[in-house]
Amino acid sequence: MGFERELGSKAPTDSGMFGSMSSENTRRDFLAGRALLRLADRAEPVEERTAPSGGPTVRLETRAMACSWSVVMNPGPPHWVMAASDALALAHEIEDQLSIFRDETPIARIRALRPGESLEQPPEVFELIQQCCQYAEATGGAFDPTSGPLNRIWRDCRQAGRIPEPGEIEAALERTGIARVLELDAASHSVQVRCAGVEVDLGAIGKGYAIDRIVERLAGSPEISTPIPDFLVHGGYSSLRAVGAHNGHPGWPVGLRNPLFPDRNYATLLLRDRAMATSGSNVQFFRHQGKRFGHILDPRTGWPVEGMLSVTVVAPTAAAADALSTAFYVMGLDAAADYCRAHPEIGAILIPPLTAGRTLTPLILNIAEDDLYFGDGVAVEG
């Protein structure tokens, strides 16, 4: 499906390690050992603690939406394996509904509509589009699923080895803005377009939505006589949701990737019946005439975002974490922090670019101190 190539594709997390980073690499992970981690709104140093570790697991994997999907469980009865396998199949079913790379999907068919024409959507897809409208309004347009024309221009220009002309960006912007270009009819579950060339691209929320559907299936659908009590589901290693406990911990320990060194971790988060998603441009970017352009676009301007290194969001659902991690990356540090302060159910780890002193300074909001573990030797200051 290629979600990771579109607006809102994510930076990887490390759900497979279930543990902390090694102490010998901790400081070297941040610019030759000179980085300093700071916790927001904290004046006193935090006592160093031992991060939760992982134990034995059973993992089932598949590939959908151009990325790997997994259900990770504590060892249990054999029928759990079949239940997890059946639940993972939902990723393929949802890809058949949401892919923009298959002309016959309900979402892809929207781009063929002429002004004033409408297309009925499956009820669950229509509800997801409604959610997108809500996130777009709540984030001031930083999240926008109608940014397909912008994604397409940048994708084509990247392949051609150039950047878009201002006129190309302006033309694409005229076909974006979900409140301006779409009209939804809840009674008929139909989507009407107000101009030609509208594209709906759910790449910034699709994996999270699929994860939530898989979790619902595993946690108590009629298809499973005995719900699986403890498991973790991830799609593309950037979006995941944890249920229950693991290895004696009251949650699942998840490694957070260093935005400067993606093959290493800088912290461990204990995820307790919550979802998490990370966005960043450390993996996907391209250079043109010596300038680096990230893959995450600001749908309000049409240009790549440059203001953040990485954003990790913790939320009640994977769809919310997915959408908001992209939106926060676009919104920038201050606006994202304001959103979290107004929505205490949303946690975030916001990492802005390096300071003049070459210090990496995450801003941590609405995440319990007991759930976040930094490695040995990393200073934590207020």
C-alpha positions in Angstrom: 0.0 0.0 0.0 2.9 2.2 0.5 1.7 4.3 3.5 5.3 4.8 4.6 6.1 6.7 1.3 3.3 9.2 1.8 2.6 12.2 4.0 2.6 11.1 7.5 5.0 8.1 7.2 6.7 7.4 10.4 10.1 7.0 11.9 10.7 3.5 13.3 10.4 2.5 16.9 11.8 -0.7 18.2 9.0 -2.9 19.6 11.0 -6.0 19.0 13.8 -5.4 21.6 11.5 -5.0 24.6 14.3 -3.5 26.7 16.7 -0.7 27.3 19.7 0.4 25.3 23.2 -0.7 26.3 24.9 1.6 28.8 28.2 1.8 26.8 26.5 3.4 23.8 24.2 5.8 25.8 26.2 9.0 25.5 27.8 8.1 22.2 24.3 7.8 20.8 24.0 11.6 21.0 26.7 13.3 19.0 29.9 11.8 20.3 28.7 11.6 23.9 28.0 15.3 24.5 24.3 15.3 24.3 22.1 16.1 27.3 18.6 14.9 27.9 16.2 17.3 29.7 12.8 16.6 31.0 10.3 19.4 30.6 9.2 21.3 33.8 11.6 19.4 36.1 14.1 21.2 38.2 15.8 18.4 40.0 17.9 15.5 38.5 16.0 12.2 38.1 17.5 9.2 39.8 18.8 6.7 37.4 16.6 3.5 37.2 16.8 0.2 35.5 14.7 0.0 32.4 12.2 -2.9 32.2 13.4 -5.8 30.1 11.7 -8.2 27.7 11.0 -11.9 28.2 9.9 -14.8 26.0 7.4 -14.0 23.3 5.5 -15.5 20.4 5.6 -13.4 17.2 3.4 -13.7 14.1 4.2 -11.6 11.1 2.8 -10.6 7.7 3.4 -8.0 5.2 0.8 -5.4 4.1 0.8 -1.8 3.1 4.4 -2.1 2.0 5.6 -2.8 5.6 5.9 -5.5 8.2 3.1 -6.2 10.6 3.3 -8.2 13.8 1.3 -9.5 16.7 3.6 -10.2 19.7 2.2 -12.3 22.6 3.3 -13.8 25.8 3.5 -17.6 25.4 0.1 -19.2 25.8 -2.2 -21.9 24.5 -1.9 -22.9 20.8 -5.3 -21.5 19.8 -3.9 -18.0 20.4 -1.6 -18.4 17.4 -4.5 -19.1 15.0 -6.5 -16.2 16.5 -3.5 -13.8 16.0 -3.1 -15.1 12.5 -6.7 -14.4 11.7 -6.5 -11.0 13.2 -3.4 -10.0 11.2 -5.4 -10.8 8.0 -7.3 -7.6 8.7 -4.3 -5.6 7.6 -4.7 -7.0 4.1 -8.5 -6.4 4.1 -8.0 -2.8 5.2 -5.3 -2.3 2.6 -7.9 -3.3 0.0 -10.1 -0.5 1.2 -7.6 2.3 1.8 -4.8 1.9 -0.8 -4.3 4.8 -3.1 -2.1 2.7 -5.4 -5.0 0.4 -6.5 -7.5 2.2 -8.7 -10.4 0.0 -7.6 -10.3 0.8 -3.9 -13.0 3.1 -2.4 -10.5 5.7 -1.5 -8.6 5.7 -4.8 -11.9 6.1 -6.8 -12.5 9.5 -5.2 -9.9 11.1 -7.4 -11.9 10.3 -10.5 -14.9 12.3 -9.3 -15.9 15.5 -11.1 -17.1 18.6 -9.1 -20.4 17.9 -7.5 -20.2 14.1 -7.9 -20.3 11.8 -4.9 -19.2 8.3 -4.1 -20.6 6.0 -1.4 -18.0 4.6 1.0 -18.1 1.5 3.2 -19.4 2.6 6.6 -16.1 2.0 8.4 -14.2 3.9 5.8 -16.7 6.8 6.0 -16.3 6.9 9.8 -12.5 7.0 9.3 -12.8 10.0 7.0 -15.0 11.7 9.6 -12.3 11.1 12.2 -9.9 12.7 9.8 -12.1 15.8 9.5 -12.0 16.1 13.3 -8.2 15.8 13.5 -7.8 18.3 10.7 -10.0 20.8 12.5 -8.4 20.2 15.9 -4.9 20.7 14.5 -5.6 23.7 12.4 -5.0 21.8 9.2 -1.7 20.4 10.2 -3.3 17.0 9.6 -5.0 16.8 6.3 -6.0 13.6 4.4 -6.7 15.5 1.2 -3.0 16.4 0.7 -2.7 13.7 -2.0 -2.0 16.2 -4.8 0.9 17.6 -2.8 2.3 14.2 -2.1 2.0 13.2 -5.7 3.9 16.4 -6.9 6.8 15.8 -4.5 7.0 12.1 -5.3 7.2 12.8 -9.0 9.7 15.6 -8.6 11.9 13.5 -6.3 12.0 10.8 -9.0 12.9 13.5 -11.6 15.6 14.9 -9.4 14.1 18.4 -8.9 11.8 20.3 -6.5 8.4 21.6 -7.5 7.9 25.0 -9.0 5.9 27.5 -6.9 3.1 27.4 -9.4 2.9 23.6 -9.1 2.5 23.9 -5.3 -0.1 26.6 -5.6 -2.2 24.5 -8.0 -2.0 21.5 -5.7 -3.1 23.6 -2.7 -6.2 24.6 -4.6 -7.3 20.9 -4.4 -6.5 20.4 -0.8 -8.1 21.3 2.6 -10.6 18.7 3.7 -13.2 21.2 4.9 -13.0 23.0 1.6 -12.8 20.3 -1.0 -15.0 17.5 0.5 -18.6 17.4 1.6 -19.7 14.4 3.7 -23.2 12.9 3.8 -23.6 10.8 6.9 -27.0 9.4 5.9 -25.6 7.8 2.7 -22.0 7.4 3.8 -21.0 9.3 0.6 -18.2 11.7 -0.1 -18.8 14.6 -2.6 -15.9 16.6 -4.1 -16.2 20.3 -4.7 -13.4 20.5 -7.3 -11.7 18.3 -9.8 -8.5 16.4 -8.9 -9.3 15.8 -5.2 -7.4 12.9 -3.7 -7.9 11.4 -0.2 -4.8 9.9 1.2 -5.1 8.1 4.6 -1.5 7.2 4.9 -1.0 9.3 8.0 -3.7 7.4 9.9 -4.3 4.1 8.0 -1.8 1.9 9.9 -3.1 3.2 13.2 -6.6 2.5 12.2 -5.7 -1.1 11.1 -3.9 -1.7 14.3 -7.0 -0.7 16.3 -9.1 -3.0 14.3 -6.7 -5.9 14.9 -6.6 -5.1 18.7 -10.4 -5.1 18.8 -10.4 -8.5 17.1 -7.9 -10.0 19.5 -9.2 -8.4 22.7 -12.8 -9.7 22.5 -14.5 -10.2 19.2 -17.0 -13.0 18.7 -14.4 -14.8 16.6 -12.3 -15.5 19.7 -13.9 -17.5 22.5 -11.3 -16.5 25.0 -9.7 -13.1 24.4 -5.9 -12.9 24.4 -5.0 -10.9 27.6 -1.6 -9.6 26.8 -0.2 -8.7 23.4 1.3 -5.9 21.2 0.4 -5.1 17.6 2.6 -3.0 15.4 2.5 -1.9 11.8 5.7 -0.8 10.1 7.6 -0.5 13.4 6.4 3.1 13.7 2.9 2.6 15.0 1.9 0.2 17.7 -0.5 -0.6 20.5 0.0 -2.6 23.6 -2.6 -4.5 25.7 -1.9 -6.0 29.1 1.4 -6.9 30.7 4.7 -8.5 29.8 7.5 -10.2 31.7 6.2 -9.1 35.1 5.8 -5.5 34.1 2.5 -3.6 34.1 2.8 -3.0 30.4 5.1 -3.6 27.4 8.6 -2.1 27.3 9.2 -0.4 23.9 12.5 0.9 22.7 12.5 4.5 21.3 14.9 5.0 18.3 17.4 7.8 18.4 16.4 10.4 15.7 20.1 11.0 14.9 21.2 7.3 14.9 18.2 5.3 13.8 19.9 2.0 14.4 20.1 2.7 18.1 17.7 3.5 21.0 17.9 6.3 23.4 15.1 5.4 25.9 12.6 2.7 26.8 8.9 3.5 27.3 6.6 1.2 29.3 3.4 1.2 27.3 0.4 0.4 29.4 -2.8 -0.3 27.4 -1.9 2.6 25.1 -0.9 3.2 21.5 2.2 4.9 20.3 3.4 6.4 17.0 6.6 8.2 15.9 7.1 10.6 13.0 10.4 11.9 11.7 12.3 12.5 8.5 15.6 10.9 9.6 15.0 7.9 7.4 13.1 9.2 4.4 14.5 12.3 2.7 16.2 13.5 -0.4 18.8 16.1 -1.3 18.6 18.6 -4.1 21.5 21.0 -4.9 22.9 20.3 -1.5 19.7 21.0 0.5 18.0 18.2 2.5 14.2 17.9 2.0 12.2 15.7 4.4 9.2 13.5 3.3 6.6 15.0 5.7 4.8 17.9 4.1 3.0 20.8 5.7 -0.4 20.5 4.0 -1.0 24.2 4.6 2.0 25.4 2.7 2.8 22.4 0.5 6.5 22.3 1.5 8.5 19.9 3.6 8.6 20.5 7.4 11.9 21.4 9.0 11.1 22.3 12.6 11.4 18.9 14.4 13.7 16.0 14.6 11.2 13.5 16.0 7.8 13.3 17.5 6.4 10.4 19.5 2.8 10.4 20.6 1.1 8.2 23.2 -2.7 8.0 22.9 -5.7 5.8 23.7 -5.9 4.5 20.2 -3.3 3.9 17.4 -5.3 6.0 15.0 -5.1 9.0 17.3 -1.3 8.4 17.9 -0.7 8.0 14.2 -2.6 11.2 13.1 -1.3 13.3 15.9 2.3 12.3 15.5 2.2 13.6 12.0 0.3 16.7 13.0 2.6 17.6 15.8 5.6 17.2 13.5 4.0 19.8 11.2 2.8 22.1 14.0 6.1 22.4 15.7 7.2 22.4 19.3 5.0 25.2 20.9 1.7 24.3 19.1 2.1 20.6 19.8 2.9 21.3 23.4 -0.2 23.5 23.7 -2.3 20.7 22.2 -1.1 18.2 24.8 -1.7 20.6 27.7 -5.2 21.0 26.5 -5.7 17.2 26.0 -4.2 15.4 29.0 -5.0 12.0 27.5 -2.4 12.6 24.8 1.3 12.2 25.7 4.2 13.3 23.6 8.0 13.2 23.4 8.9 16.2 21.2 12.5 16.5 20.0 13.4 19.8 18.3 16.6 20.3 16.3 19.9 20.4 18.1 20.7 23.6 20.1 23.7 25.7 19.5 25.5 23.7 22.2 24.8 20.4 20.3 22.3 19.3 23.0 19.3 17.1 22.3 16.5 18.3 24.5 13.2 16.3 24.4 10.1 18.0 25.7 8.1 15.3 27.5 4.4 15.9 28.1 1.7 13.8 29.8 3.9 10.8 30.2 4.4 9.4 33.7 7.9 9.5 35.0 7.7 5.9 36.0 7.0 4.8 32.5 10.0 6.4 30.8 13.6 5.2 31.2 16.7 6.8 29.8 20.0 4.9 29.6 22.9 4.8 32.0 25.0 7.9 32.1 22.5 10.2 30.4 22.0 13.4 32.4 18.5 14.4 33.0 18.0 18.0 34.1 15.2 20.6 34.4 
